[in-house]
């Protein structure tokens, strides 16, 4: 065999836990030494770090080396071991075909040499690739079984990035971030959109764990995860109580999931421009007032027609009525009546807790039912009949939870209307809206005096939430 004047060194490691590339570094050192001992000239080193050769994922450096071989830029290949090059027999065949067409026959490894230019060498390579594939399959099965066992024991999952709200050990709660999570959850349950919350977080300079800006997808993943509720999930299913403490309660997580389902049904909305959308009623016909704009003036109007059904005889300019009602709400927050109303809503929260307990019991019973069927204790007919009944109760409980709201919107505001007034303008419109909706049920707008250019407060009749 001749001495390759333009050899390529390929190194790969499937899992780099520390992120330091030490495994790849050791491979490269051994391959360089082998090249020097044989007098081979290394033209380029191709490195795929933290990428499996068994998973089927694209390996950029490997693909680039194949292209260089095919274009005639390489006449030899060095790897630490054949399983670093490939763990899939079909990929070995593709590699050998590329080498054959390019006239590349010399391939050296630290453990053994393989001549892809003859039948014996190719046969050896095929055996080694088959053995590597079998070992990878066994390793994958072991890892999956271990991951399932860890999950069922409530232990943290793998990955190098710590979860938001917890320290690097993935168990100890990070108090500063836990406070942010509770605020996010409260604002979401109060009706604020993920987009609005993400904007608030980014403006507050509260970065994610990776230092990137918050996105709605990031928020949704965190809020729906079992982790922040002290639950261990595996492939999206809650399998155990976690060994770490929850930042929110399982009930609060269920409320979050129900809220997402509710939003899924209602669909998307255009960005809000009016503070009192859906909260005003016509004093003439009782119909809901709709938003509209004339040139630069925002208005609430009663609209006629089959899609609206109003009388079409009432209009009010938006800005003055929004300012007046906002002031009334801020005053309401400091009254004994508001405290009484909130006390009544605590009973609603108790009802939520009872619903959630019932839901959990039914979910456990559903799993027990499946286990009885698997053990052939009950027939398929018995299983199907019982499952229908249990699932019916589960769907009813989930639907009821989706329609119940707690005190999240007003958390920290009751009795502090004066403080809230000082920072009201700094709140975004969605945040203002959920606070208004938590205090006000609706407002009736009575007919005004023709020709009047100012708002008459007597036109507004407020109906408070209880």
C-alpha positions in Angstrom: 0.0 0.0 0.0 1.1 3.5 -0.7 1.3 6.3 1.8 -1.8 8.6 1.8 -0.7 12.1 1.1 -4.1 13.5 2.0 -5.7 11.5 4.8 -8.8 12.5 6.8 -9.2 11.9 10.5 -12.7 11.3 11.7 -13.7 11.5 15.4 -17.1 11.2 17.1 -18.7 10.8 20.5 -22.4 10.2 21.0 -22.7 11.8 24.5 -20.6 14.6 25.8 -22.0 15.2 29.3 -19.6 17.9 30.4 -19.6 19.7 27.0 -15.8 19.8 27.0 -15.2 17.4 24.2 -12.7 15.4 26.1 -13.7 12.0 24.5 -13.2 13.5 21.0 -9.9 15.0 22.1 -8.5 11.7 23.2 -9.6 10.1 19.9 -7.9 12.8 17.9 -4.7 12.4 19.9 -4.5 8.7 19.2 -5.3 9.1 15.5 -2.7 11.8 15.1 -0.1 9.5 16.7 -1.1 6.6 14.4 -0.8 8.9 11.3 2.7 10.1 12.5 3.9 6.5 13.1 2.9 5.5 9.6 4.0 8.6 7.9 0.5 9.6 6.7 -0.2 13.2 6.1 -3.4 14.4 7.8 -5.1 17.0 5.6 -8.2 17.6 7.8 -9.8 16.5 11.0 -13.6 15.9 10.9 -15.3 16.0 14.3 -18.9 15.3 15.3 -19.2 15.9 19.0 -22.2 14.7 21.0 -23.9 13.0 18.0 -24.9 9.4 17.9 -24.0 7.2 14.9 -26.9 4.9 15.6 -29.7 7.4 16.0 -29.9 8.3 12.3 -29.3 12.0 13.0 -27.3 14.0 10.4 -23.6 14.2 11.2 -22.3 17.4 9.5 -18.6 16.5 9.7 -19.2 13.0 8.5 -21.2 14.2 5.5 -18.4 16.7 4.7 -15.8 14.0 4.8 -17.8 11.8 2.4 -18.1 14.7 0.0 -14.3 15.3 0.2 -13.7 11.6 -0.5 -16.1 11.6 -3.4 -14.5 14.7 -4.9 -11.0 13.1 -4.8 -9.6 15.3 -2.0 -8.8 12.3 0.4 -7.0 9.1 -0.3 -7.1 7.6 3.2 -9.2 7.6 6.4 -8.2 7.2 10.1 -10.6 6.6 12.9 -10.1 5.4 16.5 -12.4 2.4 16.0 -14.9 1.5 13.3 -17.8 2.1 15.6 -16.8 5.8 15.7 -17.3 5.9 11.9 -20.7 4.1 11.9 -22.9 1.8 13.9 -25.3 1.0 11.1 -24.6 -1.7 8.5 -26.4 0.2 5.7 -24.3 3.3 6.4 -21.1 1.2 6.1 -22.2 0.0 2.7 -22.8 3.5 1.6 -19.4 4.6 2.9 -17.6 1.7 1.2 -19.3 2.5 -2.1 -18.1 6.1 -1.9 -14.6 4.9 -1.2 -14.7 2.4 -4.0 -15.8 4.9 -6.6 -13.1 7.4 -5.4 -10.4 4.7 -5.3 -9.8 5.1 -1.6 -8.8 1.7 -0.2 -6.8 2.5 2.9 -8.5 2.9 6.2 -6.7 2.7 9.5 -8.0 2.5 13.0 -6.1 2.6 16.3 -7.5 -0.9 17.1 -7.1 -2.6 13.6 -6.6 -1.9 9.9 -9.3 -2.5 7.3 -8.7 -2.7 3.6 -12.0 -1.7 2.0 -10.5 -2.6 -1.4 -10.8 -6.4 -1.0 -13.5 -8.9 0.0 -11.9 -9.9 3.3 -11.5 -6.4 4.5 -15.1 -5.5 3.6 -16.3 -8.7 5.2 -14.5 -7.8 8.5 -15.9 -4.3 8.4 -19.4 -5.7 8.0 -19.1 -8.0 11.0 -17.7 -5.1 13.1 -20.6 -2.8 12.0 -23.2 -5.5 12.8 -21.7 -6.1 16.3 -21.6 -2.3 16.9 -25.3 -2.0 15.8 -26.3 -4.8 18.1 -24.5 -3.2 21.0 -26.0 0.2 20.3 -29.5 -1.4 20.3 -28.8 -3.1 23.7 -27.3 0.1 25.1 -30.4 2.1 23.9 -32.7 -0.4 25.5 -30.8 -0.3 28.8 -30.8 3.5 28.8 -34.6 3.6 28.1 -35.2 1.2 30.9 -32.9 3.1 33.3 -34.7 6.4 32.3 -38.1 4.8 33.1 -36.9 3.5 36.4 -35.4 6.9 37.4 -38.7 8.5 36.4 -40.8 6.1 38.5 -38.5 6.8 41.4 -39.1 10.5 41.1 -35.5 11.3 40.2 -34.5 14.2 37.9 -34.0 13.5 34.2 -30.8 13.9 32.2 -29.5 16.9 30.3 -26.9 19.5 31.2 -29.2 22.5 31.4 -30.8 23.2 34.8 -34.5 23.7 34.8 -35.8 27.3 35.5 -36.7 27.6 39.2 -34.1 25.1 40.4 -30.4 25.1 41.1 -27.8 23.0 39.2 -28.7 19.9 41.2 -32.2 20.1 39.7 -33.7 19.6 43.2 -33.1 22.7 45.3 -35.6 25.5 44.6 -34.1 28.8 43.5 -36.2 31.3 45.4 -35.8 34.2 43.0 -36.9 32.2 40.0 -39.7 30.4 41.9 -41.2 33.8 42.7 -41.2 34.6 38.9 -42.9 31.2 38.1 -45.7 31.9 40.6 -46.2 35.3 39.2 -46.3 33.9 35.6 -48.8 31.3 36.6 -51.1 33.8 38.5 -51.1 36.2 35.5 -51.8 33.4 33.1 -54.7 32.0 35.2 -56.1 35.5 35.4 -56.4 35.6 31.7 -53.3 37.3 30.4 -51.8 35.9 27.2 -48.4 34.1 27.0 -47.3 36.8 24.5 -48.0 39.6 27.0 -46.2 37.7 29.8 -43.2 37.1 27.6 -43.0 40.8 26.7 -43.2 41.6 30.4 -40.4 39.2 31.3 -38.1 40.4 28.6 -38.7 44.0 29.5 -38.0 43.2 33.2 -34.7 41.6 32.1 -35.5 38.3 33.6 -33.6 35.9 31.2 -34.2 32.2 30.7 -31.6 29.7 32.0 -29.7 29.9 28.7 -29.7 33.7 28.8 -32.1 33.9 25.8 -35.3 35.9 25.7 -38.6 34.3 26.7 -40.9 33.0 24.0 -44.4 31.8 24.2 -43.3 28.2 23.5 -40.8 28.4 26.4 -43.5 29.7 28.8 -46.0 27.0 27.7 -43.5 24.2 28.1 -42.6 25.4 31.7 -46.2 26.0 32.8 -47.5 22.6 31.6 -44.5 20.6 32.9 -45.1 18.4 35.9 -41.7 19.4 37.3 -42.7 22.8 38.7 -45.7 21.1 40.4 -43.3 18.5 42.1 -44.4 15.7 39.7 -42.1 13.5 37.6 -43.2 12.9 34.0 -42.0 10.5 31.5 -42.9 10.9 27.8 -45.5 13.5 28.8 -47.2 11.2 31.4 -47.0 11.8 35.2 -45.5 8.6 36.7 -44.5 9.6 40.2 -44.2 12.3 42.8 -40.8 14.0 42.4 -38.1 13.9 45.0 -37.8 17.7 44.6 -40.4 20.2 46.0 -43.0 21.8 43.7 -43.1 25.5 43.1 -46.8 25.4 42.4 -49.4 22.9 43.5 -50.7 20.0 41.4 -54.1 21.7 41.5 -52.7 24.9 40.1 -51.0 22.9 37.3 -54.4 21.3 36.5 -55.9 24.8 36.4 -53.2 25.8 33.9 -53.8 22.8 31.7 -57.5 23.5 31.8 -56.9 27.1 30.8 -54.8 26.0 27.8 -57.6 23.7 26.8 -60.1 26.5 27.1 -57.9 28.8 25.0 -57.6 26.1 22.4 -61.4 25.9 22.0 -61.9 29.7 21.9 -59.1 30.2 19.3 -56.8 33.1 18.7 -57.7 36.8 19.1 -56.3 39.9 17.5 -54.2 42.1 19.9 -56.4 44.0 22.3 -56.9 47.7 21.8 -59.8 48.4 24.2 -59.7 48.0 28.0 -63.5 47.2 28.4 -64.1 44.9 25.4 -67.0 42.6 26.3 -67.8 44.4 29.6 -70.2 47.1 28.4 -74.0 46.8 27.9 -76.4 49.1 26.0 -78.7 50.9 28.4 -81.4 50.9 25.7 -81.6 47.3 24.6 -79.3 45.4 27.0 -77.1 44.2 24.1 -73.3 44.0 24.3 -71.4 47.1 23.1 -68.8 46.5 20.4 -65.6 48.4 19.7 -65.2 50.6 16.7 -63.1 53.6 15.6 -64.0 56.7 13.7 -60.8 58.3 12.3 -58.6 58.6 15.5 -61.4 58.2 18.1 -62.0 54.9 19.7 -65.6 54.2 20.6 -68.0 51.6 22.0 -71.2 51.3 20.1 -74.4 49.2 19.9 -74.6 47.6 16.5 -77.7 46.4 14.7 -78.0 43.4 12.3 -78.3 39.7 12.5 -74.7 39.1 13.8 -75.0 41.7 16.6 -78.7 42.2 17.4 -78.5 45.6 19.0 -80.6 48.6 18.6 -77.9 50.7 17.0 -78.9 53.8 19.0 -76.1 54.2 21.6 -72.4 55.3 21.3 -69.8 56.3 23.9 -66.3 57.5 23.4 -63.8 55.0 24.8 -61.1 57.0 26.6 -63.3 58.9 29.1 -65.4 55.8 30.1 -62.3 53.7 30.4 -60.7 56.3 32.7 -63.8 56.7 34.9 -64.3 52.9 35.3 -60.6 52.4 36.0 -60.8 54.9 38.8 -63.9 53.3 40.2 -62.2 49.9 40.2 -59.1 51.2 42.0 -61.3 52.7 44.6 -63.3 49.4 44.9 -60.1 47.5 45.7 -59.8 49.5 49.0 -63.3 48.9 50.2 -64.6 46.3 52.7 -67.0 45.1 50.0 -64.0 43.9 47.9 -62.6 42.0 50.9 -66.0 40.3 51.4 -66.1 39.4 47.7 -62.7 37.8 47.8 -63.7 35.8 50.9 -66.6 34.4 48.9 -64.2 33.4 46.1 -62.1 31.4 48.6 -65.1 29.0 48.7 -64.8 28.7 45.0 -61.1 27.8 45.4 -62.2 25.1 47.9 -64.6 23.7 45.2 -61.7 23.6 42.8 -59.7 21.6 45.3 -62.5 19.1 45.7 -62.9 18.8 41.9 -59.1 18.2 41.5 -59.1 15.5 44.2 -61.9 13.8 42.5 -60.1 14.1 39.1 -56.9 12.6 40.6 -58.8 9.6 42.1 -60.5 8.9 38.7 -57.1 9.1 36.9 -55.6 6.6 39.4 -58.7 4.3 39.0 -58.3 4.4 35.2 -54.7 3.2 35.5 -55.8 0.4 37.9 -58.5 -0.6 35.5 -56.0 -1.0 32.7 -53.8 -3.1 35.0 -56.7 -5.4 35.8 -57.3 -5.9 32.1 -53.6 -6.6 31.4 -53.7 -9.2 34.1 -56.8 -10.8 32.5 -58.8 -10.2 35.8 -61.5 -8.5 33.8 -62.7 -9.0 30.2 -62.4 -6.5 27.4 -66.1 -5.7 27.6 -65.9 -5.1 31.4 -62.9 -2.9 30.8 -64.6 -0.8 28.1 -67.7 -0.4 30.1 -65.9 0.8 33.2 -63.5 3.0 31.3 -66.4 4.9 29.6 -67.9 5.7 33.0 -64.6 6.9 34.5 -63.6 8.9 31.4 -66.9 10.6 31.5 -66.3 11.8 35.1 -62.8 12.9 34.1 -64.0 15.0 31.2 -66.7 16.5 33.3 -64.2 17.5 36.1 -61.7 18.9 33.5 -64.5 21.0 31.9 -65.6 22.3 35.3 -62.1 23.3 36.3 -61.7 25.1 33.0 -64.6 27.3 33.8 -63.7 28.1 37.4 -61.4 31.0 38.2 -59.7 31.7 41.5 -58.2 34.9 43.0 -55.1 35.1 40.8 -55.9 38.3 39.0 -56.2 40.3 42.3 -53.4 38.6 44.2 -51.6 41.4 46.2 -54.0 44.1 45.0 -56.9 44.0 47.4 -56.6 46.9 49.9 -53.8 48.4 47.8 -55.8 50.3 45.2 -53.8 53.5 45.9 -50.5 51.7 45.3 -51.8 50.1 42.1 -53.0 53.6 40.8 -49.4 54.8 41.0 -48.2 52.1 38.6 -51.4 51.5 36.6 -50.0 53.2 33.4 -46.9 51.0 33.5 -49.0 47.8 33.2 -49.6 46.6 29.7 -53.2 46.6 28.4 -53.7 42.8 28.9 -52.7 43.0 32.5 -55.0 46.0 33.1 -57.8 44.1 31.4 -57.6 41.0 33.6 -57.6 43.1 36.8 -60.7 45.0 35.5 -62.4 41.8 34.6 -61.7 40.3 38.1 -63.5 43.2 39.8 -66.2 44.3 37.3 -68.9 41.9 36.0 -70.2 44.5 33.5 -71.2 48.1 33.2 -74.4 49.4 31.6 -74.1 52.6 29.6 -77.3 54.7 29.6 -78.3 57.1 26.8 -76.5 60.5 27.0 -77.7 64.0 26.5 -77.6 64.9 22.7 -74.8 67.4 21.9 -72.9 66.8 25.2 -69.1 66.9 24.7 -68.2 65.5 28.1 -68.9 62.2 30.0 -71.8 62.3 32.4 -70.9 59.7 35.2 -74.6 59.2 35.7 -74.6 57.3 32.3 -72.6 54.5 33.9 -74.1 51.8 36.1 -71.5 49.3 37.5 -72.3 45.7 38.4 -69.5 44.2 40.5 -68.3 40.6 40.4 -69.1 38.7 43.5 
